[in-house]
Each structure stands twice: as C-alpha cells, then as structure tokens.
Amino acid sequence: MAPRRSAKPASTVSADTAKQPAEAPTHKARRRRLPADERRREIIEAAQRVFIRDGLDGARTRDIAAEAKINPATMFHYFESKEALFEAAIIEPWKEFIQDETVSASRFAAANTEGKRSTAISATRHELEIMDRMFPLLAAALFNNRERGKEFYFKHFRPFVDEQARMVQVGTPDWKERGLDPELIALQTIATGFFYSVDRYYRGTKLNTLRAAEKMMDLQLFGILGDRSRAGS
C-alpha cells in the first residue's frame, strides 16, 4: 500500500515561504533633516573634533564629513574647503572672544577704584573659561605646522596680546610712572590661563575659574606680598 500523503497546512502560505526573510525595504531610512543653522553647527563641531585629533594638516575633509555623519557633498554645500572650515571652527570663535575682551577693557577703564578689581576678576574668569574650551583648538592651530602656526599667531593671537596690554594701559593710567610693562603683564596673564588649561586638560581636573581669576588678579594688582592697601577694594 502506498504511503498516505499528509494534508497541507491550513495556511495559504507554504512552510518554505514562511521561512523566507521579509523583503528588504527599497529605500534606506533617511537621516532626519535638520535646519541649515543646526546642520552647520554640527559640521563645525565635527571639524573641531577632527582638527584636535588629527591636526590641521592631517585632517581630511572626508573624515570631517564622516564625523558629522553626512556625505562630503553635503558638507561642501556649507563649506567650500577645509580652510573655510578652519575659519569657522577656530578663527571665528577666537575673533568673537577678542571682541569681548575689547568690551571688558572699556568696562575696566570706566570702573572706579573700588570696581576695578571685580571688573578685572570678571574679565579674567571669562578669559579662563574661553581658554579652557579653546586650548585644544589653539594648540592645533599654533603647533601643528610651524608656518601655519606663525601665520595664525601674528594674524589672530598677537592681537589678543595687544588687547590685553591695552587693558592694562587704560585701566592703569599711571603705568609709565609706576614702571609697569603692559605687554609683559598681558603675556603673564595669557600664559597663566593657557597653562591652567594645559594642566586641566592632561590631568583631567576641573578648574575653579572664579577662584583662579581672584588669585591671578590679586597677584597682579597687589603683588606677591599681597599689599592690598594700595587699592581701594
């Protein structure tokens, strides 16, 4: 007797068909479309991370696009070259900071004797906070390539030194009579802030910018011996 055939499954879908994977969608899910300003900000932040990681010479536009999770064509829609990205990621924020320092200089010059210390502390604290954020980018701009670093220093960093020296002059009208060197004081202030950031960056510590600004200003205004009697605060 021939073996009896088993009945087919009640379902109209065969067993073999059920095992097949579902058909893949014809289009990949697209990334959420962002407003132009937000997309531009994302690209700038990605460029900053790549510049810090690879340096200006080592950074490649396709790496920046990959970091921003976009294709190179989209990135070039916003920035025509790596130089344009460098301008937006490093130079523009630094220019804005120098403009803020110019405003601080005017406030320091207009403050009375009692207000000069608090005004100077506020400006120095702001400077420390900016330097803390900008240090890795400044290091990439200044030290990645000697010629590039020299160009950046004289075009973009030296004006910061000059602005700091001007703050000393307008805030201390008798600086010549007192034998002060505004440029030296400016360099000391910047160097202190810069290496505060270096130390924090490599040790992984958090900088108390208010306390640091107070100590720095007291040292400059009253000297190592701490003679506060000469100032009216």
C-alpha positions in Angstrom: 0.0 0.0 0.0 1.3 3.4 -0.9 2.1 5.7 2.0 -0.6 8.2 2.7 0.2 11.8 1.9 -0.1 14.3 4.7 -2.5 17.1 4.4 -1.2 20.6 3.5 -1.1 23.2 6.3 -4.3 25.1 6.6 -2.5 28.4 6.0 -2.3 29.5 2.4 1.4 30.4 3.0 3.7 27.4 2.5 6.2 26.4 5.1 9.1 27.3 2.7 7.7 30.7 2.1 7.3 31.4 5.8 10.9 30.8 6.3 11.9 33.5 3.8 13.0 36.8 5.3 10.7 39.8 4.8 11.5 41.7 1.7 14.0 44.5 2.4 12.7 48.0 2.0 13.6 49.5 -1.3 15.0 52.7 0.4 17.2 53.1 3.4 15.9 55.1 6.3 17.0 58.7 5.7 18.7 60.8 8.4 16.5 63.4 10.0 16.6 66.6 8.0 18.0 69.5 10.2 17.6 73.2 9.8 20.5 74.8 8.0 21.9 76.5 11.1 21.8 73.4 13.1 23.4 71.3 10.4 26.2 73.9 10.0 26.8 73.9 13.8 27.1 70.1 13.7 29.7 70.3 10.9 31.7 72.9 12.7 31.7 70.8 15.9 32.8 67.7 13.9 35.6 69.7 12.3 36.8 70.8 15.7 37.0 67.2 16.9 38.9 66.1 13.8 41.3 69.1 14.0 42.0 68.3 17.6 42.5 64.6 16.9 44.5 64.9 13.6 45.9 68.4 13.4 45.2 70.9 10.7 47.4 69.2 8.1 46.3 65.7 9.0 42.6 66.5 9.0 40.8 65.4 5.7 37.5 66.7 4.5 36.1 63.2 4.1 37.0 62.4 7.7 35.2 65.6 8.8 32.1 64.6 6.8 32.2 61.1 8.3 32.5 62.6 11.8 29.4 64.8 11.1 27.6 61.7 9.7 27.0 63.3 6.3 28.3 62.8 2.8 31.1 65.1 1.5 28.8 66.8 -1.0 26.5 68.0 1.8 29.5 69.3 3.7 30.8 71.2 0.7 27.3 72.8 0.4 28.0 74.6 3.7 31.8 74.9 3.5 33.7 75.1 0.2 37.1 73.9 1.6 39.0 72.8 4.7 40.3 76.3 5.0 36.7 77.6 5.3 36.1 75.0 8.0 39.2 76.1 9.8 37.9 79.7 9.7 34.5 78.8 11.1 35.8 76.2 13.7 38.7 78.1 15.2 39.2 81.7 13.9 35.6 83.0 14.2 35.2 81.9 17.8 38.5 83.4 18.6 37.6 86.7 17.0 34.4 86.8 19.0 36.5 86.3 22.1 38.8 89.2 21.3 35.8 91.4 20.7 34.5 90.5 24.2 37.9 91.4 25.6 37.6 94.9 24.0 34.3 95.4 25.8 36.0 94.2 29.0 38.8 96.8 28.5 36.3 99.6 28.2 34.5 98.5 31.4 37.7 98.2 33.3 38.8 101.7 32.2 35.4 103.2 33.2 35.3 101.5 36.6 36.2 103.4 39.8 38.9 102.3 42.1 36.7 100.0 44.1 35.2 98.4 41.0 38.4 97.7 39.1 39.2 94.5 41.0 35.7 93.0 40.5 35.7 94.0 36.8 39.1 92.6 36.3 38.2 89.3 38.0 35.0 89.0 35.9 37.0 89.6 32.7 39.8 87.2 33.7 37.3 84.5 34.7 35.6 84.8 31.3 39.1 84.5 29.6 39.9 81.4 31.6 36.6 79.8 30.6 37.2 80.5 26.9 40.8 79.4 27.1 39.7 76.2 28.7 37.4 75.4 25.8 39.7 76.7 23.1 43.0 75.3 24.3 42.9 72.1 22.2 42.0 74.1 19.1 44.6 76.7 19.7 47.2 74.0 20.2 46.2 72.6 16.8 46.4 76.0 15.2 49.7 77.1 16.8 51.8 73.9 16.9 50.7 71.6 14.2 52.7 73.3 11.5 55.4 75.9 12.1 54.5 78.2 9.1 50.8 77.9 9.7 51.3 78.5 13.4 53.3 81.6 12.8 50.7 83.0 10.5 47.9 82.2 13.0 49.9 83.8 15.8 50.6 87.1 14.2 47.2 87.4 12.5 44.9 86.1 15.2 46.7 85.5 18.5 49.0 88.5 18.7 46.0 91.0 18.5 44.8 89.2 21.7 48.1 90.0 23.4 47.9 93.6 22.2 44.3 93.9 23.5 45.3 92.6 26.9 48.2 95.1 27.0 45.8 97.9 26.1 43.5 96.8 29.0 46.4 97.4 31.4 47.1 100.8 29.9 43.6 102.1 30.0 43.0 100.6 33.4 46.2 101.9 35.0 46.8 105.5 33.6 50.0 105.9 35.6 51.6 102.7 34.3 54.6 104.6 33.0 55.2 106.4 36.3 54.9 103.1 38.1 57.4 101.4 35.8 54.9 98.8 34.6 55.2 96.9 31.3 51.7 96.4 29.9 52.9 93.8 27.3 54.7 91.7 29.9 51.7 91.8 32.2 49.5 90.7 29.3 51.8 87.8 28.4 51.9 86.7 32.0 48.1 86.7 32.2 47.6 84.8 29.0 50.4 82.3 29.8 48.8 81.6 33.2 45.4 81.0 31.6 46.9 78.9 28.8 48.8 76.6 31.1 45.9 76.3 33.6 44.1 74.8 30.6 47.1 72.6 29.7 47.2 71.2 33.3 43.5 70.6 33.5 43.4 69.0 30.0 46.1 66.4 30.8 45.3 65.8 34.5 41.6 65.6 33.9 40.9 68.1 36.7 38.2 70.8 36.8 39.3 74.4 37.0 37.6 76.7 39.5 37.7 79.7 37.2 36.4 82.2 39.8 39.0 81.2 42.4 41.7 81.2 39.8 40.7 84.6 38.5 40.7 86.1 42.0 44.1 84.8 42.8 45.5 86.0 39.4 44.1 89.5 39.8 45.2 89.8 43.4 48.7 88.8 42.4 48.8 91.4 39.6 47.0 94.2 41.5 48.7 93.7 44.9 51.9 91.8 44.2 53.3 88.6 45.7 53.4 90.2 49.2 49.7 90.9 49.0 49.7 94.6 49.7 46.0 95.4 49.3 46.4 98.8 50.9 47.3 100.5 47.7 44.0 99.6 46.0 40.6 100.7 47.2 38.8 97.3 47.2 
